[in-house]
Amino acid sequence: MQAMDIEKVNSMDFGEFVDVFGNVIERCPLIAAAVWSQRPFSNLEDLEKHFFDFIDALPQSGREGILRCHPDLAGRELQQGTLSAESRREQSGAGLASLDADERLRLAELNAQYRARFGFPFVLAARRSHRAAVPRELARRLRCPPAQELRTALAEVKKIGHLRLADLLGTPPARL
């Protein structure tokens, strides 16, 4: 996809906007559909603010639902090739597509423990990580209290969204 400016974003009809921005928040095109009605946006930060305000306004069950839309890192969907294009690029870029069998098994075990403890998958901005750091971070966050982990996971969703919006608009992402 070619980078675009905010004027192009503001001129998009509903269908085009949802097609382009529907996976800024993983598998949540409804958020893009809601954000479209908030046009015009003054810049990338304003557009991003509308995405994140939508998430923040949800009840806890809705925020947890957003987390449940995320795939496991280095999980079954990566192995089967069924990840979204964005997730595939992000996980591959972090080296998660080239794990050996032992590393995959370790991550699968940690992912299962995490899901059992919190009720949603482990979410991490893979583009800001690498293959050796992912299991360490997953193990560390497994020890967090549930309310703290919900906040941390949602912050990671926003990091991912920030990076994806920056990609779409062709702007360098802020260091988060």
C-alpha positions as CSV (number, residue, x, y, z in Angstrom):
1,M,0.0,0.0,0.0
2,Q,1.2,3.5,-0.9
3,A,1.6,6.0,1.9
4,M,-1.0,8.7,2.1
5,D,-1.5,12.1,3.6
6,I,-4.3,13.1,6.0
7,E,-6.3,14.8,3.2
8,K,-6.5,11.5,1.4
9,V,-7.6,9.9,4.6
10,N,-10.3,12.5,5.2
11,S,-11.6,12.1,1.6
12,M,-12.1,8.3,1.9
13,D,-15.6,7.0,1.7
14,F,-16.7,4.6,4.4
15,G,-15.8,1.3,2.6
16,E,-12.4,2.5,1.6
17,F,-11.6,3.7,5.1
18,V,-12.6,0.4,6.6
19,D,-10.7,-1.5,4.0
20,V,-7.5,0.5,4.6
21,F,-7.7,1.0,8.4
22,G,-9.8,-2.1,9.4
23,N,-6.8,-3.9,10.9
24,V,-5.0,-1.1,12.6
25,I,-6.4,-2.8,15.7
26,E,-6.0,-6.5,15.0
27,R,-9.2,-8.0,13.5
28,C,-11.4,-5.1,14.7
29,P,-12.7,-3.4,11.6
30,L,-15.7,-2.2,13.7
31,I,-13.3,0.3,15.4
32,A,-12.3,1.7,12.0
33,A,-16.0,1.9,11.1
34,A,-16.7,4.0,14.2
35,V,-13.6,6.2,13.7
36,W,-14.6,7.0,10.1
37,S,-17.5,9.1,11.4
38,Q,-15.2,11.3,13.4
39,R,-13.6,12.9,10.3
40,P,-12.0,15.2,9.5
41,F,-8.8,14.4,11.2
42,S,-6.1,17.1,11.6
43,N,-3.1,14.7,11.4
44,L,-1.9,11.3,12.3
45,E,-2.0,12.0,16.0
46,D,-5.6,13.1,15.8
47,L,-6.6,9.9,13.8
48,E,-4.7,7.8,16.3
49,K,-6.4,9.5,19.2
50,H,-9.8,8.5,17.8
51,F,-8.8,4.9,17.6
52,F,-7.4,4.8,21.1
53,D,-10.3,6.8,22.6
54,F,-12.7,4.2,21.2
55,I,-10.8,1.5,22.9
56,D,-10.6,3.4,26.2
57,A,-14.3,4.0,26.2
58,L,-15.2,0.3,26.0
59,P,-16.2,-1.6,29.1
60,Q,-13.7,-4.1,30.4
61,S,-15.4,-6.9,28.5
62,G,-15.0,-5.0,25.2
63,R,-11.3,-4.2,25.9
64,E,-10.7,-7.9,26.7
65,G,-12.6,-8.8,23.4
66,I,-10.1,-6.6,21.5
67,L,-7.2,-8.6,23.1
68,R,-8.9,-11.9,22.2
69,C,-8.8,-10.9,18.5
70,H,-5.0,-11.1,18.6
71,P,-3.2,-14.3,17.6
72,D,-0.7,-16.1,19.8
73,L,2.9,-15.1,19.1
74,A,4.6,-17.8,17.1
75,G,1.3,-19.8,17.4
76,R,-0.8,-22.1,15.2
77,E,-1.8,-19.3,12.9
78,L,1.8,-18.4,12.1
79,Q,2.5,-22.1,11.4
80,Q,-0.6,-22.5,9.2
81,G,-0.1,-19.2,7.4
82,T,-3.4,-17.8,8.5
83,L,-2.2,-14.6,10.2
84,S,-3.2,-11.2,8.9
85,A,-0.7,-9.7,6.6
86,E,0.3,-7.2,9.3
87,S,0.8,-9.8,12.0
88,R,2.7,-12.0,9.7
89,R,5.2,-9.2,8.9
90,E,5.5,-8.2,12.5
91,Q,6.0,-11.7,13.8
92,S,8.4,-12.6,11.0
93,G,10.4,-9.3,11.6
94,A,10.8,-10.3,15.2
95,G,12.2,-13.7,14.2
96,L,9.2,-15.6,15.4
97,A,8.7,-17.4,12.1
98,S,12.1,-19.0,12.3
99,L,12.0,-20.5,15.8
100,D,13.3,-24.0,16.2
101,A,11.0,-26.8,17.5
102,D,12.1,-26.3,21.2
103,E,11.5,-22.5,21.0
104,R,8.1,-23.0,19.5
105,L,7.2,-25.5,22.2
106,R,8.3,-23.2,24.9
107,L,6.3,-20.3,23.5
108,A,3.3,-22.6,23.1
109,E,3.5,-23.6,26.7
110,L,3.9,-20.0,27.9
111,N,1.0,-18.8,25.7
112,A,-1.3,-21.5,27.1
113,Q,-0.4,-20.6,30.7
114,Y,-1.0,-16.9,29.9
115,R,-4.3,-17.6,28.2
116,A,-5.4,-19.8,31.2
117,R,-4.4,-17.1,33.7
118,F,-5.8,-14.0,32.0
119,G,-8.5,-15.2,29.5
120,F,-6.9,-13.6,26.4
121,P,-3.7,-14.1,24.4
122,F,-0.4,-12.5,25.2
123,V,-0.1,-9.3,23.2
124,L,3.3,-7.7,22.5
125,A,4.3,-5.2,19.8
126,A,6.5,-7.8,18.1
127,R,8.2,-5.1,15.9
128,R,9.6,-3.6,19.1
129,S,11.0,-7.0,20.3
130,H,13.0,-10.0,19.1
131,R,12.8,-13.7,19.4
132,A,14.9,-14.1,22.5
133,A,13.0,-11.4,24.4
134,V,9.5,-12.6,23.7
135,P,9.5,-15.7,26.0
136,R,11.2,-13.7,28.8
137,E,8.6,-11.0,28.6
138,L,5.8,-13.5,28.4
139,A,7.1,-15.3,31.5
140,R,7.6,-12.0,33.4
141,R,4.0,-10.8,32.5
142,L,2.6,-14.1,33.6
143,R,3.4,-13.0,37.2
144,C,1.5,-9.7,36.9
145,P,-1.8,-9.1,38.7
146,P,-4.7,-9.4,36.2
147,A,-5.7,-5.7,36.3
148,Q,-2.2,-4.6,35.7
149,E,-1.8,-7.1,32.8
150,L,-5.0,-5.9,31.2
151,R,-3.6,-2.4,31.1
152,T,-0.2,-3.6,29.8
153,A,-1.8,-5.7,27.1
154,L,-3.9,-2.8,26.0
155,A,-0.9,-0.5,25.9
156,E,0.7,-3.1,23.6
157,V,-2.4,-3.0,21.3
158,K,-1.9,0.8,21.1
159,K,1.8,0.4,20.3
160,I,0.8,-2.0,17.5
161,G,-1.9,0.4,16.3
162,H,0.5,3.4,16.4
163,L,3.1,1.5,14.2
164,R,0.4,0.3,11.7
165,L,-1.0,3.8,11.4
166,A,2.5,5.3,10.8
167,D,3.1,2.6,8.1
168,L,-0.2,3.5,6.4
169,L,0.5,7.2,6.5
170,G,4.2,6.9,5.6
171,T,5.4,8.7,8.7
172,P,8.1,7.6,11.0
173,P,6.6,6.1,14.2
174,A,7.3,7.9,17.5
175,R,9.5,5.9,19.9
176,L,7.0,4.4,22.4
